[in-house]
Amino acid sequence: MLALPLDHPLAAMYTQFFSLQQAPFSIAPDPRYLFMSEQHREALAHLLYGVGSGGGFVLLTGEIGTGKTTVCRCLLEQIPANCNVAYIFNPKLTVPELLQTICAEFGIGLPHGAGEAASAKKCVDALNACLLAAHAEGRHSVLIIDEAQSLSAEVLEQLRLLTNLETSQSKLLQIILIGQPELRSMLARPELEQLSQRVIARYHLGPLSAPETAHYIRHRLAVAGMLAASAFPATLTRQIHRLTQGVPRRINLLCDRALLGAYSRDQHTVDRALVRQAAREVFGAAPATGAPAIRSRLTWLMAGAIIAAALAFGWKLQRGPGKPDQPVRITSAQARPAPRPAAATAPLQADAGWPERQDAYRQLAQLWGFALPEGLPCQAVQQQRVSCYVANDIDLAALAQLDRPAILTLQDRTNVRYYALLAGLTPANATLRKGNASITVPLAALEAQFRGQIVTFWRTPTARDIAGLAFGAGTQGAEVDWIATQLAQPPGQPFSPALTRQVQQFQRAHGLVADGVVGPMTFMHLNRAAGIDEPRLSQVGIATTEPKR
């Protein structure tokens, strides 16, 4: 299988041909290309829950290439500041080696021991002292082990014993195991029953669905700079999903080769025949009868690219009796000259927002008509009968439905994180507000830097702080009365089955999960349907300026 590195000559050729900044389907774990499907978000939620649960094991499994490492990297970015983290990515270790590696990751210095047994005891003693000191400072200690299916039974048992390090109130070490499906089978063995009983959260990461595959492809192309029509028509989605089984790494391999094939045929759009041939190239699958052969063209292109790379590095190539220092001429059949990139939309710059989220909070509060008091923003706004809604997994389409300004966490092409205030949204453009002016940018440029993290405000039905609360069957109170009134149900009684059905119907009508439970998302949609006075994306009237180029 061939996946071109970002600096490969062929990758440079086809990225210029498609007006891309870099190859969009590299298998390198670039965080800018992170795509969090619903499954990935659920997996991340399990890991984050485990980090704050205070001991035991958390288990994440998944097939090869489904994105376990991606989720792990996302976890590491969101680890709370009061956590000490040790990360082991090569677990093929003996017990003493594992203990020494854990100590090294936690920054624990070890005296030299006289043997393996002594060394192991010294490691455990030093680790216990370090964990106790961290606990006394109010810090949590987390050990993450990737590729955990490679752990031996002996090492797994030692890890179980490490979870016995504790005070009278809490465990001192949280362990997260990430591995392939064999890890689940290993923990099902009778001899590992004690460890299995200490797993407090587990999640198995499956492949992407066909719609998620389409979104995944669009997302990676947008991040790479394809801000216009996609090179992969929507009609190809099911074919790509079927050939790759929805596995992200396989999608990358297939789409990378399909783009190369399109370039070799001077096409700006991939077709079904190219996808079939690309599948044969990367997976060894036989293409359907009648598929045009592109292997010869690709072979010539690769040969030409290798020669071009050789010349770039000053290699002296000879061809027959000719002059040895004269470069080999590369014909048009071997390598097409790289075309001049078409004019592309200017990328969004970090000065469209603020480096600190607190400044964006102040701007958002101004849209709501109040000054942000001192203190933690989401606690301070409660004085205005307003609550924060924080999400890590929302897309712009869902945000458009909510129809309210929001703080977006963005990341520019140099991986600098900043915070922008979304004030307007159309199918083609987004309006970002900063100070008394606004910047209008192409929606695709915004999507290329947006990872689904937002903060917005919503008006609560009562003065009570209900952040983090949800209302469903059996609950009662002023909030339930308000919900019932909005849905034409009698107030003054507990959350009834009839009200649950009404809530579910409302949720289905607004594209929400129809669970019959009213949380912040459902409250915000109810507010909008009831005409509650809240800032709307369509109501933010501000002067428009052109983005900086």
Residue, then its C-alpha position, 0 to 999 in steps of 0.5 A: m500500500l502506498a500513502l504519499p508523505l506530505d513532501h513526496p514529489l508526486a504529492a506536491m504535484y497533485t496538491q498544486f493541481f487541485s489547489l491544495q496547501q498539502a496532501p489531505f489524506s496523509i496517514a500522519p496523525d496531524p491534529r489539524y485534520l482531526f475528525m470527530s464522528e459521534q462514535h469518536r466523541e462518545a469514546l472521548a467522553h468515556l476517557l474523560y469520564g475515566v480521568g475524573s473518576g478517581g481510580g480503576f481502569v478505562l478501556l478503549t478498543g477498536e479495529i486497526g485504523t479506526g482512530k484510537t490514537t486520534v481520540c487519545r491525542c484529543l484526550l491529551e489536549q483536554i486533560p485537566a491542568n491538575c492531572n499528571v499524565a504518563y503516556i506509554f506507546n510501546p508496551k512490549l515490556t517486562v514488569p521491571e521495564l514497565l515500572q521503570t518506564i512509568c517512573a520515567e514518564f512521571g519524572i521520578g528519579l530512581p536509584h540503581g538496584a541490585g537486581e530485577a526484584a529489587s529494582a521493581k520494589k524500588c520503582v513501586d515505592a518511588l511511584n507510591a511516594c510520588l502519587l501520594a505527594a501529587h494527591a496531597e497537592g490535589r493532583h490526579s495521576v493518569l497512566i495511558i497505555d497505547e497498543a495495550q493488546s501487546l501487554s503480557a498477562e504478567v504485566l497486566e497483573q502488575l498494572r492491577l496491583l498498581t491500582n491498589l496504591e490508594t489512600s483511605q478515601s481514593k485511588l492514587l492512579q487511573i489507568i487507561l488502556i487503548g488497544q485492538p479488539e484482542l484486548r477485550s478477549m484478553l481481559a475476558r480470560p479467567e486469570l484476569e477476572q480481577l482486573s476486568q472487574r476494575v474496568i469502570a468504563r469501556y468503549h469499542l470504536g467502530p468504523l464510520s457510517a456512510p454519511e460520516t465517511a462523506h463528512y470525513i472526506r469533505h472535512r479533510l479536503a477543506v482543511a487542506g484548502m479545497l474551499a470550492a466543490s469537492a473532488f469527490p462527488a457525493t455519489l461516490t460516498r457509498q462506493i468509498h464506504r463499501l471499499t474501505q468499510g468506513v475505516p479512516r486509515r483505509i479511506n485515507l489510502l484510497c482517496d489519496r490514490a484516487l486523487l493521484g489517479a485523477y491528476s494523472r488523467d488531468q481530471h479535477t473530479v474523481d469518478r467511480a472507475l478511478v475509485r475502483q482502480a485506486a482500490r486495486e492499487v492500495f488494497g489488491a482488489a480486482p477492479a470491475t471489468g471495463a475499468p480504464a487502466i491507469r497503472s501505466r500512467l501512474t508508473w510513469l508519473m512515479a518514475g518521473a517524480i523519482i528522477a525529479a527528486a534525484l535531480a533536485f538532490g544533485w544526483k548524477l544520473q547516466r543514460g547510455p553513452g551520453k554526457p554523464d553530467q547532463p540531466v535526464r530529460i523527463t518527457s510529458a508522458q513521464a511527469r506533467p509540469a506542475p500547473r499554476p494553482a488557481a486563485a484560492t480564498a485567503p485562509l482565516q487569520a488568528d487576528a479574526g479573534w482573540p488569543e484568550r477565551q475571556d475576551a470572547y466571553r466579554q464580547l458575547a456578553q455585550l451582545w446579550g446586553f450586559a457587562l461580564p462580572e468578575g469571576l468565572p464567566c459561566q458562573a458570573v452570567q447566572q446573575q443575569r438568568v443566563s446559562c452557558y452551553v459548552a460543547n466539544d462536538i457540534d457542527l456549524a449546521a446544528l449551530a445555525q439551527l440554534d440561531r445564536p451567537a457563539i464563541l468558536t475555538l479555532q486553530d489556524r494553519t500554524n496550529v495557533r489556537y484562538y477564539a472567535l465570536l460567530a455573529g452571522l451565518t449563511p450557506a456560503n459565509a460566516t460573520l465573525r464579530k470583533g469589537n465594533a466591526s465584523i469580518t465576513v469569511p467563506l464558510a469553508a474557510l471557517e470549517a477548515q479551522f473549526r473542530g466543534q468546540i463552542v460556548t454560547f449562552w441561553r436564557t433559563p426559565t427560572a432564576r435557579d442555576i440549572a447548568g448541568l441539569a436535565f428534566g425528564a420523567g418523574t421530575q417536577g418544579a418550576e422548570v417542568d411547569w415551563i416546559a409543559t406550558q410551551l408544549a400545551q400540557p397542563p403545568g403543576q404536576p410531575f413530568s408525565p408520560a404525555l409530556t415525554r411524548q410531546v418532548q420527543q415529538f418536538q425533539r424529532a421535529h428539530g433534529l435532536v435525539a428524541d430521548g424525552v429529556v430536556g437539557p440545554m439543547t432542547f431548552m434552546h430550541l424551546n426558547r427559539a420556538a417560544g420567541i424568548d428574547e435572546p440574541r440571534l445570528s440574523q439580528v446582529g447588525i454590524a458593519t462589515t469589512e473584508p477579511k485581511r489577505 
